[in-house]
Amino acid sequence: MPPTSSRSRPSSGPRLSIGALSHATAIPVETLRTWEARYGYPVPERKPSGHRVYPLSAVARLRRIGEALAQGHRAGDVVGASDVDLDELLAQSPAPRSAPAPLPLEEGKLRDVLLGYVRDFDAPGLTRALVTDWARLGPLDFLERRIVPLMGAVGTAWEKGDLEIRHEHFLSERVGDVLRSLRLPLEERARGPLVVFGSLPGESHGLGLQMAALLLAAAGCRILYLGTEVPPPQMAALARDLDARALGVSVSVATRGTASAAQIRKLRQLLPRRVMLLVGGEGAPEPRPGVEVVRDLLALETWGRRLTR
């Protein structure tokens, strides 16, 4: 029987053509069509033109199906299996994760292509490029090799006078939209502990928080994203009332210092002891009892995987 999650409701977020889905999963187009006919998965939506399009969430599932096939399981046993059964099959004989697919362009050339989209305010082109890279690279590499370097490159170009502040604002808003659209389908299937995200008063930078929320959603955590500049008493009360496992806050370089450190201490005092306080960002203070500090995205992903075991 096809997985029930595929038939119960359409997923929100970006869509991939069957060619892009094949490229992202290394599964030939004809194989995807055969599986659809025989096993009822993957289930496409149809554009008005009649072309197949697939939710981005199909990439992760198809990669897991590929892992199961590499372990010797038959297509008839895994393609239509439920997510729970597929997890059990993979847990019985886990296979090492494969390296990300090679990029179509050298890193420098690809960065220049993305900068060209920013320079031209080409929102559709930038969105397509980022969504394709997400499908190819996976969560951690996507953030470390695409989003962070791109934001840095645009900031450097602005400082040199090659781009203007409007370009930086355009990129920040577009990246924020993409990160949200990628996170929402992951939230639909997440079954792990609840993590609440917000930033402290005075902290208006939200992209770091968005990246952290996306990475933990990909790890299987349920996410409640509050956005920026939330009063500590309200964040603490919400985490307590919803029985959250953790509360995550981000501190940028712009707000680092004694003021943010004092707010973090206050937040820790307000939170129940059972709720972890997770602090990240370039301005995060030194660790202290009851406060988990993550310095980079890899450490955050590792923390999230431990949390969802």
QUICORVEN-V114136 format. One record per residue. N is the residue number from 1. SS is DSSP state (H for helix, E for strand, C for the rest). PHI is phi in whole degrees, 0 to 359 (* if undefined). D_LAST is the distance of its C-alpha to the last C-alpha in Angstrom with 2 decimals. Layout:
# QUICORVEN-V114136
n:ss:phi:d_last
N:SS:PHI:D_LAST
N:SS:PHI:D_LAST
This chain:
# QUICORVEN-V114136
n:ss:phi:d_last
1:C:*:27.18
2:C:298:25.89
3:C:301:22.51
4:H:296:23.34
5:H:296:21.60
6:H:284:24.16
7:H:253:27.08
8:H:287:26.31
9:C:196:27.01
10:C:289:27.68
11:C:277:25.17
12:C:272:26.36
13:C:107:26.62
14:C:296:28.32
15:E:240:29.57
16:E:244:30.13
17:E:289:33.11
18:H:294:32.68
19:H:294:33.85
20:H:294:31.29
21:H:296:28.52
22:H:298:29.92
23:H:295:30.11
24:H:286:26.52
25:H:248:25.13
26:C:62:27.91
27:C:252:28.72
28:C:303:32.49
29:H:303:33.89
30:H:296:35.70
31:H:293:32.57
32:H:299:30.87
33:H:291:34.06
34:H:295:34.23
35:H:299:30.69
36:H:299:31.61
37:H:290:34.78
38:H:275:33.42
39:H:244:29.93
40:C:76:30.03
41:C:208:27.39
42:C:284:27.20
43:C:265:29.16
44:C:275:31.35
45:E:261:33.07
46:E:245:36.69
47:C:284:38.47
48:C:306:42.08
49:C:285:43.18
50:C:97:41.36
51:C:288:38.88
52:E:286:35.29
53:E:224:32.56
54:E:231:28.82
55:E:292:26.02
56:C:299:23.97
57:H:297:20.78
58:H:294:22.36
59:H:298:21.91
60:H:298:18.14
61:H:294:18.52
62:H:294:21.56
63:H:295:20.00
64:H:293:17.34
65:H:298:20.40
66:H:300:22.11
67:H:298:19.44
68:H:296:19.84
69:H:296:23.60
70:H:295:23.55
71:C:276:22.00
72:C:105:25.04
73:C:285:24.07
74:C:276:26.88
75:H:303:27.03
76:H:297:28.14
77:H:269:24.98
78:H:247:22.40
79:C:296:24.18
80:C:264:24.58
81:C:290:21.42
82:C:291:19.20
83:H:300:15.89
84:H:296:14.25
85:H:295:16.59
86:H:294:16.09
87:H:300:12.32
88:H:294:13.37
89:H:299:16.16
90:H:290:14.30
91:H:291:11.78
92:H:291:15.03
93:C:212:16.55
94:C:299:14.59
95:C:258:17.22
96:C:297:17.50
97:C:292:17.36
98:C:278:20.94
99:C:289:22.75
100:C:300:23.62
101:C:299:26.83
102:C:298:29.92
103:C:283:31.28
104:C:288:34.59
105:C:227:36.29
106:C:299:36.31
107:H:305:34.21
108:H:296:37.39
109:H:293:38.98
110:H:295:35.96
111:H:300:35.85
112:H:296:39.54
113:H:298:39.00
114:H:295:36.49
115:H:297:38.89
116:H:296:41.58
117:H:298:39.75
118:H:294:39.45
119:H:299:43.11
120:C:267:44.22
121:C:54:42.00
122:C:271:40.81
123:H:296:37.89
124:H:298:37.47
125:H:296:37.66
126:H:295:35.14
127:H:297:32.69
128:H:300:33.09
129:H:296:32.61
130:H:291:29.41
131:H:295:27.89
132:H:296:28.90
133:H:294:27.34
134:H:301:24.00
135:H:294:24.11
136:H:280:25.21
137:H:264:23.11
138:C:88:19.65
139:H:303:18.23
140:H:294:18.38
141:H:295:21.69
142:H:300:23.14
143:H:288:22.83
144:H:284:23.85
145:H:258:26.55
146:H:240:27.92
147:H:293:27.48
148:H:298:27.81
149:H:297:30.75
150:H:295:32.44
151:H:298:32.43
152:H:295:33.78
153:H:295:36.43
154:H:291:37.68
155:H:298:37.88
156:H:294:39.89
157:H:297:42.14
158:H:292:42.81
159:H:297:43.79
160:H:279:46.15
161:C:88:47.69
162:C:283:46.64
163:C:233:44.61
164:C:249:45.11
165:H:299:42.99
166:H:296:42.99
167:H:294:41.14
168:H:296:38.42
169:H:295:38.12
170:H:302:38.06
171:H:296:35.23
172:H:300:33.13
173:H:292:33.61
174:H:292:33.02
175:H:297:29.80
176:H:301:28.59
177:H:296:29.49
178:H:295:27.70
179:H:299:24.43
180:H:296:24.59
181:H:294:25.47
182:H:284:22.56
183:H:284:20.02
184:H:301:21.42
185:H:296:20.59
186:H:293:16.92
187:H:296:17.00
188:H:297:18.58
189:H:254:15.68
190:C:294:12.74
191:C:231:11.05
192:C:277:8.45
193:C:298:9.85
194:E:276:13.39
195:E:237:14.64
196:E:265:18.45
197:E:240:20.36
198:C:194:24.00
199:C:245:26.53
200:C:284:29.07
201:C:306:32.74
202:C:93:34.67
203:C:260:31.76
204:C:265:32.72
205:C:280:30.75
206:C:244:27.85
207:H:292:26.80
208:H:298:24.46
209:H:294:22.75
210:H:297:22.70
211:H:296:21.15
212:H:297:18.33
213:H:296:17.73
214:H:296:17.87
215:H:296:15.42
216:H:286:12.68
217:H:296:13.72
218:H:295:13.36
219:C:280:9.71
220:C:106:9.38
221:C:282:10.34
222:E:282:13.46
223:E:240:16.30
224:E:239:19.56
225:E:259:21.88
226:C:263:25.02
227:C:91:26.75
228:C:262:29.00
229:C:56:31.11
230:C:255:29.64
231:C:302:31.12
232:H:307:28.76
233:H:300:29.77
234:H:286:28.86
235:H:297:25.39
236:H:296:24.74
237:H:295:26.19
238:H:293:24.14
239:H:299:20.79
240:H:291:22.07
241:H:293:23.47
242:C:266:20.45
243:C:56:18.09
244:C:292:16.10
245:C:280:13.19
246:E:207:14.87
247:E:238:18.19
248:E:252:18.76
249:E:232:22.32
250:E:239:24.04
251:C:237:27.23
252:C:273:29.57
253:H:300:32.32
254:H:296:34.83
255:H:244:33.63
256:C:293:32.50
257:C:133:34.45
258:H:293:35.32
259:H:295:35.19
260:H:292:31.58
261:H:298:30.64
262:H:293:32.49
263:H:293:30.70
264:H:293:27.28
265:H:297:28.55
266:H:296:29.82
267:H:297:26.60
268:H:298:24.73
269:H:293:27.50
270:H:281:27.23
271:C:281:23.49
272:C:300:22.30
273:C:297:20.75
274:C:286:17.46
275:C:267:17.12
276:E:290:16.08
277:E:250:18.75
278:E:253:17.76
279:E:236:20.90
280:E:225:21.52
281:C:103:24.60
282:C:294:27.54
283:C:260:29.03
284:C:298:26.15
285:C:285:27.62
286:C:291:26.85
287:C:299:23.86
288:E:214:24.82
289:C:306:23.40
290:C:86:20.95
291:E:236:20.73
292:E:267:18.03
293:E:253:19.99
294:C:248:18.73
295:C:266:21.67
296:C:208:20.73
297:H:291:18.62
298:H:297:16.95
299:H:296:15.82
300:H:292:14.59
301:H:298:12.58
302:H:298:11.02
303:H:299:10.38
304:H:294:8.86
305:H:296:6.41
306:H:297:5.47
307:H:294:5.76
308:C:264:3.81
309:C:293:0.00
